[in-house]
Amino acid sequence: MLDGLGRREWVVANGIIDANLLIRAQERGQTVRLLCPYRAREAGYTDTVRRAFVSDTRFSENTRLRAESLMAYSFHLFIDDLFSADERIAEKAVSMGLPDLWYGAGRVPVPDRLFYGGAQRVEAVQADELEEEHRAFWVRWQGFVAQGEGNPRQLGYRYRGALLRHMAFVANNAGVTLDDLGRPEAAFEAYRKAREIYPDNISALLNLFDAVARGLHPEMKEAVERQLRDKVERGKDRYPLWSLSRHYGYVRNVELFVRMGWQWALSSSPGSVLAGLRSAYAMQQDEQKRAALSAMMASLYEMRGDFKQSAAEYKKTLARDPKNTFAISGLARLALQRSVVDEARTILEVGEQAGAPRRQLRQDWAALYLVGGDLPRARVLLQEMAEEPDVAPMTLAMLAMVMIEQDDIGAVETKVLPRLIKASKGQDSYFAQVIQGRVWQSKGRPGLKNARLCFQRAALIRPDVQPLLDVLLSLDVSLEDQKSAEARALTILRQRPEHPYASFIMGTIRLEQGQYGDAEGYLRRSVAGEKPALAALNNFAEVLCRIRKLDEAEKTARQAVEQAPDRYEGWATLAYVLAEKNLPDPAADALAKARRINAEDGRLNVVDALIAVKRGNPDAADQALARAGADAVLSVADRRAAASVREAIARLRQGR
């Protein structure tokens, strides 16, 4: 493994050979740094990693700064973000047991004996090298494999089992990669080797079944089918499909997991599953099945946050099957997420005209009424659905949402929430957690901490629901929890780089920290939409002023005061910008307007002091700074501005 690392030093470890790796690396004088997710709760360990990472100059200063912020919040999030944010991470790190990290980073995992490197695309992988490297590795370890797991009474029994399972895990995924590279025979050999190393590897068995179904090695077809039937049909051996990709490796053929259960697709790597869906779609001739595959692809794109591609797939489904309620609902849902109610209404009406049963679209109509603000109609429809014996938890949750909006919170707590908890049957409590969070949220500031806790639990159950992160970010801000807000905003931006609110939060934090270069980038994205928020415009104008882009700063500040002339913050920022442009009289007029709206903000005195400096009056500037109060009440950026004014006052006095 050390030979294979080359110059890559950082290893996301899984605990199997960690100590062995460090000892042998020490003996060879090779630097290896382990990132151990299973030690995330050990403060001493994470602090050691933080110091080592911050001192590694191969990473950019911005990457190291992000790492410090994220590690203070979540070690797992730090690892995930590192693989996504660093464009050259494949030259610096590998992963032992989490190949999905590479999919999350927009790359593909490349199996390499016992670990996974990364490549930009599967075509960049050298098939000959991959095949020869693994074949030589398997020969070298044949003696260890032949001994099996050993006797349960032996000290190393569990360790041997874990190592064999991991070797088979990588071997199976090497087969998947070789299959993708057009090497079916080499892939078949890898799947068989995975089964030889660890006979319980069901992913390899599924991939063998796929291979013989495609006509490879027909002499083995009957045996493979029998083995698969025995594994799947015997209740005690029915594998939880959500664990396949994590414990045994990827399954390539979409038809297998469609027949055996859908949950695996949702909890496996979306990148890998989508690749399989696209492959199956290309080969599928039956129009009805093509429509079904398009709909599944759309739902996975939606889960990843790729709403544009998701909409395209839903439309493709409807072109073949206009009354497909799954696609109609999905397309309407995407429209409602953008708050485009009329578009959602048209989608539902066209679907019904094509023959989709209105009864199956009732929930979508209720969602439309809810988003459109027609709460009475939404409640009537949801109340009707809630009275049915097999009511879905989502229906009860939507009814509770409507009742909360109507301020009928007591009835939610006493009538709807108990039914929702019971409907969850102790399994998927996602909707119950969301509604409990909304109930706590409705109680004002005293309930915000409990609300955040409920939404965090919901996000653990359904990490694919991106709006939950938005809600949690707003709660972090409301609770003035800057550390959590920063980490949460970075998480959102990794998934959705143009997210305006997360960009605003990060830009504001960097502005307050005096990191103006980063602040400009974040805030520029936050104001890029058609209707940017006033606070985003205001802060963007301020950071532009700090970096001396004064003309653009004035233009932005004027946009803010035109949008909200009754808000003092915009006028104060405009005054500051005009003063920096050596226009003290217009600056004083703008500041006077800010004071007429709100004279209590001490930061206005810093702007007043700057205007006095521009007018050549150091005494008035001193008096204004004294009125601003102690530095303790000012942000880092405001303190820097005040310090700059003090320096200007000193220069004025020296020049007299």
N, C-alpha and C positions, 0 to 999 in steps of 0.2 A: 504494500500500500504506500509506503514511504517513497518507493521508486516512482510510483504513479503520480504522486503529488507534484513533483517538480518544484516550481517556485511558489506554489499555492501553500499558504501557511495556516489559513483558518479552516477548521473542520467542524461542521455541525454534527456533533457526536450523538450516539444513541446508547452509550453505556456498555456496549459489548466488548470492545477491545481498547477502551480509552486508556487504561493504565499501561497496557502492553505497548500501545502506540507511543506514549510519552517516554517510556523507558528506552525503547529502541531508538527513538529520535534523539534522546539525550546522548546515547552511546555513539550515534553517528554524527553528532554536532549539527543536527538539522532542526530548524525552528518549526514547531507545530503548536498552534494555539487552538484549544478546544472551546467550542460554544456548546454547552450542555443544557438543553431545555429542561431536562429533568432536575437540574439544580437551580432553577429560577428563583426559588424561595430562599436560597442561601445568600444573605446579604454580603458576607465576606467574599464569596465566590464572584458574585456579580460586580462587586467593587473592583476586584482584581481584573476581571475582563474589561471593565470600563477604562481602567488606567492603561492596560495594554493596548486597547483599541485606539484610545485618544493619542497614544504615542506612535502609532503606526502611520508614518507620513505618506504611505502609498495611497491612503484614503484622503480625499479632499478635506479642506477645513470645514466646509459646509456639512459633509457627511459625518465628520466626527462630532460636530455640534449637534446635529440631529440625533446621533447615537446617544449622547449624554442625556438629552431630553427624554428620549424614548426608554432608555434603560432605567431611568428613575421612575418610570411609570409601569413598564411591562417588558420583561426580558424577551418574551416570545415575540412581542410586537417589534422590538429592536431587530431581531433576526429576520423576520418577515420583511420589514422595511428595507433592511440592508440589501437583501437580494433584489428588491424591486428598484431601489433608488440608484445604486451604483452600476453604471453602464458597463464597467470593466470587472464586475464581480467574478466572472468566470475565470479570470486570471489570478484571483486571490483566494478563492474559497471553493470547498466541495461540501457535499452533504452525505452523511452515512445512511440515514434511514428516512429522509424526507424529500424524495424526488419532486414532490408537488411544489416545493419552494421554487424550483426552476420554472414551472408553469406559471406560478404567481408573478415571476419576474419577466414574463413575456418571452421565455426561452424554452428549450426542451432539455430534459435531463438526459445525460449520456452515461449509461452504466459503465463502470470501470472497476472490475474485480469486486471490491467490497464497498465502493462508494459511487457517488454520482457527480460528475462534472456537469457543465452546462454548455450549450451551443445555441447560436441564434436561430437555427432551424435544423430540422433533421437531415436535410440534404448536405449540410456541412460536415456531417459525421463520416469518417472514413470507414466504410463497411468492412474492407479487408482487415484493417488494423483492429477493429472492434472484434471481429470473428476470431482472428489469430490470438489476440491477447487473452480472450476468455477461454479459448480452448487450451492454451498453455497453462492458464491459472487452474483450470479444472484438473488437468493431469497432475499438476504439482500437489494438489490437495486431495488426490484420490485416496491416499492412505487414510487420511482423517475421515473422509466421507464413508469409507468402507467399514470403519469401526462403529458407525452409527452413534446413537445417543448414549450407549453404554447402559450400565446398571443403575436403576433409580437410587440405590444406596451409595453410589459413588459420589464423591464431593463435587466433581465437575459435571454431573449429569445435566443439571438445568442449564449450565453455561454452554455445554456442547449442543444442547437442543436449540438454544437461542442463536448460536453461531450458525448452525446448519440451516435454520429457518431463514436467517438473514442472507446466507449465501444463495439459497434457492430463490429468495425474493429478488436479488439482483440478477440472477440467471434468467428468471422469467422476463424481467423487464429488458434484459439484453435481447431476448427473443423478440419482444414487441418492437424494439428499435430496428432489429434486422429485418423483421417483416415489413416495417414501414420503408426500409431502404430497398425493398424488392429482393430480399434474400430468403425466400420461404424455407428452403432446405436447412440453411444455417439456423433460422428461427426455430424450426421443428426440433433440431438437435438441442437448442438451448432450453426449450420447454421440457423435453425429455430429461435433460440434465437436472433441471429444477426439481422434477418429480423424483429423480434418483437421489438427489441430495436430501430432499425433505418430502417424503411421499404424501404428506398431508397438504401440500401446496395446491389448493383447488383452482387458483388462477391459472396455473400452468396446465391443469387438466382441461379447463374451459378453453384455453387457447389451442390445445391439442385437438379438442373436439371441433373447433372452428377450422383448423387446418385440414383434418380428414374430411370434413364436410365440403371443403373446397376441392377435394380430389387428391390431396396429398397422401401418400402411403395408404392406399385402399386396403391393404392387407391388415392394417391395424384398426380399421374403422369399427368393426364389431366390438373389439376389446375396449376401445376408448369409450364407446357409447355405453357399454355395460358398466364401466367404472364410474362414469359420470352419473348414470341413473342410480347406482348404488349410493353415491355420495349425496345426491340431492334428495332422493326419495326417502332415505332413512331419516326419521325425525331427529334422532340424537346427533346426526352429522349435518343437519341443515345449517349451513354457515350463515352468520349475519352478513349480508352483502355489503353493508357499509364498511366492513373491516377489510374487504378483499384488497383494495388498492394499497392500504396502509401496511398490512401484514404479509400479504402473499404476492402483491404486484398487480399490474394493470391487466384488465381483460379487454381484448381488442374488438370482439364482434358485438355490435350493439344488439343484435337479435337475441343473444343469450340473456343479457341482463333485462331486456324488455320482457322476455318470457318469465324470468325468474323473480322479478321485482324491480320497482322503479326507484326505491330509496337509495340504492347503491349509486345511481347516476347523480343524485343530488349531493351526495356526500363524498364522491370521488373527485378527482381533479377535473374541473370543468374543461381545461385545455385538452386533456386526454380523451374525455368522453366526447367532446365536440368533434375531435378528429375522427373518432369512430363513427359518429353519426353522419358526418360529411361523406365518409367512405361508403357507408351503407346506403346513403341517399343516392350516390352516384351509380350504384349497382342495381338499385331497386327499380323494377319495371312497373309494378302494380301501382296505379295512381292513388288508390286509397291509402296504401302503405306509405307512399311518398308524402302524402299530405300529413299523415301521422308523424313521420320522421321530421318533417318541417316544423310541426307544432312543438315537438320535443326539443329541437334545436333552438327554437325561439324562446322556450321557457328557460333553457340553460343560459342563453345570451342575456336574458333578462336578469337571471340570478347573478351574473357577473357584472351587471350594470351597463352592458353594451345595448342600450335601448334602441339605438338606430338599427343595428343588425337584427335585434329581436323583432322590431316592427316589420322589417323586410321579410323575415321568415314567416311571421303570422300572415302577412299578405300573400305570400307564396302558397301557404296552406289554403287560404280562402279562394285563391284563384282556381284551385283544384276541387275544393269542397266548400262551397259558399255557406253551407249551414253548419260548419264545424264550430260547435259552441265553445270548445276549448280555445280556438284561435280568436273567435269573436270576443270572448271575455278578455283574453290577453291583450288584444289590440285596444279595446275600450279602456282597460286598466292603464295601459301606457299613456293614453290620451289624458286620463284623469290625473295621472301623476304629474302631468304638465299643466294641470288645471284648465285644459281645453275642453270644456263641458260640451259645447256644440259638436265638436268632432266625435266625442264619445257617443253622443246621442245618435248621430248619423250612422256610426258603426253598428250600434244595436238595432236601429230601425232597418237598415239594409239587411242585416243578418236575419231578422224576423221575416222580412219580405222574401228572403231566399228559402225560408222554410224552417229556420231554427225555432224550436219551441220556446215561447215566451216564458214558460214556467222555469225552464233551465237558465234563463237569463235574469230572473228576478233579483238576484243578489247584485248583479251589475247595475240594474236600474236603481236599486237602493243606494249603491255607491255613487251613482251619478247625482241623485237627489241630494245626497249628503254633501258632496263636493260643491254642488251648485247652490247650496244654502237653503234648499227646500226641505227643511227638517220635518215638517208634519207629514209630507208624502213619504219620505224615507222611513219615518217611524211606523206609519200604517202598514207599509209593505213588509218591514222587518218583523213587526209584531205578529203579522199573519204567519210568516215563516217560522217564527219562534214557537208558535203554538203546535207545530207539527211534532209528532213523537220522535222522529229521527233528526231533530234539528242539529245542524253542524255548529261547532264551536265558533267558527268565523261569523256566522249569522248572529249569534248571541253577542259577540264582541262588537259587531257593527251597531246592533241595537243599543248596547251600552254607550257607544260613542255618541249616538244621536241624543240619548237621554242626558248625557253629561253636557252636551252643547246646549240642551234645553234647561240646564241647571236642575235636573231631577236626579241629583246624586244619591240622595237617600234611597230611592227605589233601586238604583243600580247596586248599591251595597247590600240591600236586603233581599232583592228578588233575582236580579240577573247574575251577579257575580257568583252566588252559591251554585246556580245551575251551570254556569260556565266551568267552575272548578269540578263539578260532578261529571260534566260531559267530557272533561279531559281524562278522567279515569286514572289520574295519577301518572299519566304517560307524557303526553305533549302538553305542557301547561303554558305554552307560548301566549295564547290569547288571554288567558287568565292573568298572566304577568303584565301584559300590555294594559289591560283595563285597570288593574290595581295601580299601575303607574299613573294612568290618567286620573284616577280618583285622587291619589295623593297630590298630583299636580294641581288639581282644582282647588286644593286647600290653601294655595298660596305659598309663600316662602317657607313656613314651618314644615310643609310636606315635601319640599324639593329633594331632600336627601333620600327619603324613602322612595320617592318617584324614580330617582336615578337608579337606586338599587333594583327596583322592579324591572326597569328597562334594560339594565345590564344583564339580569337573569334571562330576559327574553332574547337578548342578543346572543347569549351563549347557546340558547336552544336553536335559534335561527340566524346564524351569522351571515346568511345571504341576503337578509332584508336590510338594504342600505339606508332607508329612511330612519331606521332605529339609531344609526350613528348620528344622523342630523339632530334627532331629538336629544340624544345624550350630550352632544356638543353644546346645544343651547342650554341644557341644564348645568353643564360644567361652567359655562359663562355666568349663568344666573347665580351659581354658588360661589363665584369668584375663585374657582379652583383652576389657577392658570396652568399648573403642571399637567393636570388631566386634559384641559382644553387644548393645550399645545400638542400633546400626544394624539388626542382624538382627531384633531384637525389634520395632522400629518397622515394619519391612517386613511381619512376620507380622501385626501389629495392624492395619495398613492393609487387609489382606485379610480378617482374622478378628478384629474389634475385641474380642471377648469371650474370646480365647485366654488361659487362666489362667496358663500358665507364662510367656509373653511379657509379660503384664501384671505378673506377679510380678517379673520381671527389671527392667522399666522402673521399677516402683514402688520396688524396692530401690535402684536407681541414684539415683533422684531423692531418696529418703530420705537416702542417704549424702551427696548433694550439698546437703542442706538445703532442697530445693525441696518443701516439705511439701504444698502445694496439689496439684501434679501427682502426688505420691506417693500421696496419699489416693485420687485417682480411679483410678489404675492398680491399687493394692492392693485397693480395694473390689471391682473386677471379678475380681481373682485369687481372692477368697474366696467368690465368689457361687455356686459349685457346691455339690453335695450333700456332697462330701468334700474340703474345702479342705486344701491342704498345710499342715503345721505351720509351716514357715518363713513362709508367706504370712500365716497368722493372727498369728504373732508380730510380723512387721514392720508389719502393719496396726494392731495394738494400739499399737505404738510410735509410729507417725505420728499416730494419733488422740490419743495423749497429748500429743505435741508441739503439736498445734493446739487443745489444751484441750477436746477432746470426751471428758472423763474417764470418764463413765458407760459410754459405748459402748466405750471403750478397756478398761475393767475387764471388761466382759462378754466381749469378744473374747479378752483374755488368759486368762480363766478357761476359755474354750472350748479354748484351746491346751493348757493344763495337764491338762484332762480328757481330751483326745485322746491326749496323750503325757506322762503324769506322770513318766516316767523321763528326760525331756530337760530339761537345766538352762536352756536359752534361754527357755522359756515361763515358768518360775518367776522368772527374772531380770526379764523384762518385766513380769510381774505385780507384782513388788516395786517396780519403778520407777513403775508406774501408781498403786499404793496410796500411795507416798510423795508423789507429786504431789497426791493427794487428801487430804493431811495425815492419813494413817493410818500413822504410823511403826511402830507395834508389829506390825500384820499384815504390813506391808512387810518388816520384819526377819525375821519367820517365813518368808515366801516366799523371801527372799534366802538364809536358812540352808539351805533345801531345795535351792536352786540350787547352793550351795557344797558340799553333801554329794555331789552328782553330779559336779561339776567345779569345783575351787577354783583352777584355773590361769588362767582368763580374767581378765585385768586389768581388763576393762570392768566387772566386778562391783563393783570398788572405787568407780567413779563413782556407782553406785546406793547403795553404803554411805555415801558422802559426803553424798548427798542426804538419806538417812534421818537422818544426824547433824545436818544443818542443820534438818530439821523438828523434831528434838528440842531444838534450841537449843544445840548443842554444836559451836562452830566449830573447836575444837582437834582433836576427833575427825574432823571433816570434812576438815581439812587433812591429817591423817595418812592418811586413806583415799585422798585424791587423790594423795598422794605414792606410795602403793602402786600406783596405777593406771599409773604409768610415764610416759614422755614422750608428748607429743601425737602424735609421729610414728607411734605404733603404733595410734592411734585413728582412726576414720572421721571425716569432716567432721561428721556428726550427733553423734557421741560427743564430739568436741572442743567443739562448741557447748554440749552438756549440761554438760561440765566447766567451761566458761567461765561458764555460768549459775550453777553451784554456787559458783564462786569469788566471783562478785558477791554471792551470798546470804551467803557467809561474811563478806565485807567489811561488808555491811549489819548483820549480827549484831554484829560488833565495834564498829561505830559507835554502835549502840544501847545498849551497855553503860555 
